[in-house]
Amino acid sequence: MTETRLRSFTHLAGYLFASLFIASLAFQNLRYGFYKLFFLASGMALLTIAGAGYTFICRRHQLSAPGHLIILTALNSGLVAAIYVLDPPGISHWVMPLVLLNLLILPLRQGMILSLLLLAALVLFLLLTQTVTATVTISTGVFAVMAVAALYIWHYDHMAQSAEDLAITDPVTGAHNARFLDETLQKEISRAIEMSHSLSVVSLTIDYADEAEDLHGKAGMQRLLRDLTQHLFGVIRAGDTLYTLEDGEFFLILPFTPEEGVRVIAERIRRTIAEQTWPLAGKVTVSLGCTTRASSDTRTADLRKRVRQAMEEARKRGADSVWYSQGEVRQP
């Protein structure tokens, strides 16, 4: 299950369970003749049902759905107004599910801010109407629920981020892996088309990688790949991204880089690698292919195929070389 689908499911479930709980409060108040509280709970239930409908409509965009903040702000504001106007009995029973809903639906920071504001309004009301002991007891219970929920959500977000990092990161080198390459490259192509800026890519491979692995073993080759990765991180600029592929190959995405720039960067990479003496491996050279997006390049396959051909051409011309491949430009 993707993160978007998981959030859609949890948001929908949260709104529906909140609707059932608030609806039960509404019927209970209707049963005992508290008609103002019945109308309050009915209105809150309608808002949570609207939240469920909004979740379903925007189910493909749950990672960035601003409507949740509007709905929950309305719920919290309505409850705060009702607290001071209606003086509902058992107010903590109304506040606790709303605190949980804030933290479940909204990003953690927004959920905490909204919940703390609600708690502050509750504490002020209790100080005006209840004893200090009752205020401390009720507010401590609400705060404990909020703290436990926030801690759980923070732990989940941390675990989700760690899992995402593991999924897109090569465990040997620490660079992004091939699984993440096509997604990022397509985003950069779309951004380059929309903003009309240049985009270049570089593919490089270690010369005689098979012979190096036979000579130094798998552990020695992994050490070389890690060292090269750190070196490349030091060469590329902020905003550039580095990927580790198979068989000692690397791939670089260079936004806002025209042909002249990628030629300079590729030559700098070639020269600095060849000039260094690497632990275990000694002298190492690489062959690089590079290209710049042409107006006809709208898919990742276009750039990846051409830069791969450029790298193969560089290898044909001998180790420690760079080749630039010019893309075809469509005439308007």
C-alpha positions as a printed Julia matrix, in Angstrom:
332×3 Matrix{Float64}:
   0.0    0.0     0.0
   1.38   3.4    -1.01
   1.69   6.3     1.42
  -1.13   8.17   -0.37
  -3.51   5.21   -0.14
  -2.6    4.6     3.5
  -3.3    8.22    4.4
  -6.58   8.15    2.47
  -7.65   5.03    4.37
  -6.68   6.37    7.81
  -8.22   9.79    7.16
 -11.46   8.23    5.95
 -11.57   5.83    8.91
 -10.8    8.65   11.35
 -13.58  10.88   10.03
 -16.11   8.04    9.98
 -15.33   6.86   13.51
 -15.49  10.46   14.73
 -18.85  10.84   12.98
 -20.21   7.76   14.74
 -18.94   8.93   18.13
 -20.32  12.45   17.75
 -23.6   11.1    16.39
 -23.94   8.94   19.5
 -23.4   12.06   21.61
 -26.09  13.83   19.6
 -28.69  11.11   20.15
 -27.78  10.85   23.82
 -28.34  14.58   24.29
 -31.58  14.39   22.31
 -32.75  11.59   24.57
 -32.2   13.68   27.7
 -33.64  16.84   26.18
 -30.41  18.8    25.73
 -31.5   20.19   22.38
 -28.74  22.8    22.04
 -26.11  20.11   22.55
 -27.95  17.89   20.1
 -27.73  20.57   17.41
 -24.05  21.19   18.26
 -23.19  17.49   17.94
 -25.25  17.22   14.75
 -23.32  20.1    13.2
 -19.99  18.57   14.2
 -21.08  15.21   12.78
 -21.95  16.89    9.49
 -18.49  18.47    9.38
 -16.77  15.12    9.98
 -18.93  13.53    7.27
 -17.87  16.4     4.98
 -14.28  15.57    5.89
 -14.84  11.96    4.86
 -16.32  13.14    1.57
 -13.39  15.48    0.99
 -10.98  12.62    1.68
 -12.72  10.43   -0.89
 -12.78  13.17   -3.53
  -9.1   14.05   -2.97
  -7.94  10.49   -2.34
  -5.13  10.81   -4.91
  -3.75  13.96   -3.27
  -3.82  13.19    0.46
  -0.16  14.15    0.94
  -1.06  17.75    0.11
  -4.77  18.3     0.83
  -5.26  21.73    2.51
  -8.99  21.22    3.02
  -8.38  19.11    6.13
  -6.98  22.1     8.01
 -10.07  24.17    7.15
 -12.47  21.41    8.26
 -10.67  20.73   11.53
 -10.22  24.42   12.31
 -13.99  24.81   11.9
 -14.6   21.82   14.2
 -12.23  23.13   16.88
 -13.56  26.7    16.66
 -17.15  25.5    16.89
 -16.41  23.42   19.95
 -14.54  26.26   21.68
 -17.47  28.62   21.02
 -19.9   26.01   22.33
 -17.84  25.46   25.48
 -18.24  29.1    26.54
 -21.8   29.59   25.29
 -23.49  26.29   26.13
 -21.4   24.98   29.05
 -21.82  21.35   27.95
 -21.48  18.68   30.66
 -18.64  16.18   30.37
 -16.71  18.52   28.1
 -13.61  16.29   28.11
 -15.7   13.68   26.29
 -16.1   16.19   23.46
 -12.5   17.37   23.41
 -10.61  14.06   23.45
 -11.88  12.62   20.12
 -11.29  15.97   18.44
  -7.7   16.06   19.72
  -7.12  12.57   18.33
  -8.71  13.57   15.02
  -6.46  16.65   14.77
  -3.33  14.54   15.19
  -4.53  11.73   12.93
  -5.55  13.88    9.97
  -3.18  16.85    9.98
   0.62  16.96    9.73
   2.07  16.58   13.22
   3.02  20.25   13.69
  -0.37  21.57   12.57
  -2.21  18.93   14.6
  -0.23  19.79   17.75
  -0.8   23.54   17.38
  -4.55  23.08   16.87
  -4.82  20.61   19.76
  -2.81  22.82   22.14
  -5.05  25.79   21.32
  -8.09  23.64   22.04
  -6.54  22.43   25.31
  -5.71  26.01   26.34
  -9.32  27.07   25.75
 -10.52  24.08   27.78
  -8.16  24.83   30.69
  -9.26  28.47   30.81
 -12.91  27.44   30.83
 -12.33  24.88   33.59
 -10.48  27.41   35.75
 -13.47  29.73   35.47
 -16.09  27.08   36.24
 -14.44  24.22   38.14
 -12.16  23.69   41.09
  -8.41  23.61   40.61
  -8.36  19.87   41.35
 -10.98  19.12   38.7
  -9.18  21.38   36.2
  -5.85  19.62   36.75
  -7.44  16.16   36.55
  -9.36  16.78   33.32
  -6.63  18.77   31.55
  -3.97  16.21   32.52
  -6.06  13.43   31.03
  -6.58  15.31   27.77
  -2.88  16.24   27.62
  -1.85  12.62   28.24
  -4.04  11.42   25.36
  -2.59  14.13   23.13
   1.01  13.34   24.12
   0.63   9.59   23.54
  -1.03  10.13   20.16
   1.61  12.67   19.1
   4.44  10.36   20.16
   2.95   7.48   18.19
   2.48   9.61   15.08
   6.02  11.0    15.35
   7.34   7.43   15.64
   5.34   6.37   12.58
   6.58   9.35   10.54
  10.16   8.55   11.56
   9.78   4.89   10.6
   8.12   5.8     7.3
  10.93   8.22    6.44
  13.55   5.61    7.34
  11.81   3.01    5.17
  11.62   5.49    2.28
  15.31   6.34    2.65
  16.22   2.64    2.6
  14.06   2.07   -0.47
  15.75   4.79   -2.53
  19.32   4.56   -1.18
  22.05   2.16   -2.25
  23.25   0.36    0.9
  26.89   0.21   -0.25
  27.53   3.76   -1.46
  24.83   5.84    0.24
  23.82   7.45   -3.08
  20.33   7.13   -4.54
  19.65   3.86   -6.33
  18.25   3.08   -9.77
  14.71   2.69   -8.39
  14.58   6.4    -7.61
  16.29   7.55  -10.81
  13.43   7.46  -13.32
  11.01   9.17  -10.93
  13.38  12.06  -10.22
  14.52  12.41  -13.82
  10.94  12.63  -15.07
  10.18  15.33  -12.49
  13.26  17.29  -13.59
  12.28  16.95  -17.26
   8.78  18.25  -16.51
  10.23  21.13  -14.48
  12.7   21.97  -17.25
   9.87  22.06  -19.81
   7.64  24.2   -17.59
  10.37  26.66  -16.55
  12.3   26.59  -19.85
  15.65  25.91  -18.2
  18.42  23.56  -19.28
  18.87  20.06  -17.9
  21.89  17.83  -18.37
  22.77  14.28  -17.33
  26.02  12.37  -16.98
  26.63   8.63  -17.03
  30.0    7.32  -15.96
  31.52   3.91  -15.44
  34.74   2.68  -13.87
  37.2    1.55  -16.54
  38.11  -2.14  -16.28
  35.63  -2.62  -13.41
  35.56  -6.42  -13.82
  39.34  -6.65  -13.71
  39.43  -4.39  -10.64
  36.94  -6.63   -8.83
  38.92  -9.76   -9.75
  42.09  -8.13   -8.46
  40.8   -6.55   -5.24
  37.77  -8.73   -4.49
  34.19  -7.73   -3.81
  35.07  -5.94   -0.57
  37.76  -3.9    -2.3
  35.34  -2.97   -5.1
  32.73  -1.85   -2.59
  35.34   0.29   -0.85
  36.22   1.88   -4.19
  32.55   2.56   -4.97
  32.07   4.23   -1.58
  35.19   6.36   -2.06
  34.12   7.39   -5.56
  30.64   8.26   -4.3
  32.05  10.55   -1.62
  34.34  12.14   -4.19
  31.42  12.76   -6.57
  29.34  14.27   -3.77
  32.19  16.74   -3.31
  32.3   17.64   -7.02
  28.61  18.12   -7.81
  26.68  21.19   -6.74
  23.74  21.64   -4.41
  20.63  20.61   -6.33
  22.45  17.98   -8.41
  21.64  14.35   -7.61
  23.81  11.25   -7.77
  22.72   7.65   -8.4
  24.55   4.35   -8.15
  23.69   1.79  -10.84
  25.02  -1.73  -11.44
  28.5   -2.8   -12.49
  30.34   0.28  -11.23
  28.15   2.81  -13.04
  27.01   6.19  -11.76
  24.39   8.61  -13.04
  24.15  12.35  -12.35
  21.2   14.68  -12.91
  22.29  18.31  -13.29
  19.38  20.82  -13.37
  20.01  24.33  -14.73
  23.1   23.07  -16.56
  23.59  23.82  -20.29
  25.93  22.02  -22.67
  28.97  24.12  -21.73
  28.39  23.47  -18.04
  28.02  19.7   -18.3
  31.14  19.48  -20.44
  33.11  21.34  -17.75
  31.69  19.2   -14.92
  32.3   15.93  -16.77
  35.89  16.91  -17.54
  36.46  17.95  -13.93
  35.17  14.58  -12.71
  37.37  12.69  -15.17
  40.48  14.66  -14.27
  40.1   14.64  -10.48
  39.43  10.9   -10.39
  42.41  10.1   -12.61
  44.75  12.3   -10.58
  43.92  10.71   -7.23
  45.47   7.61   -5.68
  42.66   5.51   -4.25
  42.99   3.21   -1.21
  43.51  -0.43   -2.26
  42.81   0.29   -5.94
  45.59   2.82   -6.58
  45.03   4.65   -9.87
  41.5    4.57  -11.3
  39.99   6.09  -14.43
  36.41   6.5   -15.6
  34.66   6.94  -18.93
  31.88   9.51  -19.06
  28.99  10.19  -21.4
  26.97  13.38  -21.1
  24.12  15.12  -22.86
  21.69  18.01  -22.48
  17.94  17.81  -22.84
  16.7   18.89  -26.25
  13.19  20.2   -26.9
  12.2   16.77  -28.2
  13.18  15.0   -24.95
  10.01  14.58  -22.89
  10.61  11.14  -21.34
  13.31   9.63  -19.18
  14.01   6.98  -21.8
  15.09   9.67  -24.29
  17.84  11.05  -22.08
  18.92   7.73  -20.57
  19.32   6.09  -23.97
  21.33   8.96  -25.43
  23.62   9.38  -22.42
  24.21   5.62  -22.36
  25.23   5.74  -26.01
  27.54   8.66  -25.22
  29.22   6.65  -22.46
  29.67   3.66  -24.76
  31.23   5.96  -27.36
  33.63   7.28  -24.73
  34.66   3.71  -23.83
  35.27   2.92  -27.49
  37.69   5.83  -27.68
  39.7    4.45  -24.79
  39.76   4.6   -21.01
  39.74   7.93  -19.2
  37.66   9.82  -21.76
  34.55  11.98  -22.06
  32.02  12.09  -24.9
  29.17  14.56  -25.35
  26.09  13.55  -27.37
  23.99  16.27  -28.96
  20.23  15.75  -28.91
  17.97  16.38  -31.85
  16.13  19.68  -31.75
  12.66  19.8   -33.28
  11.92  22.81  -35.39
   8.78  24.66  -34.27
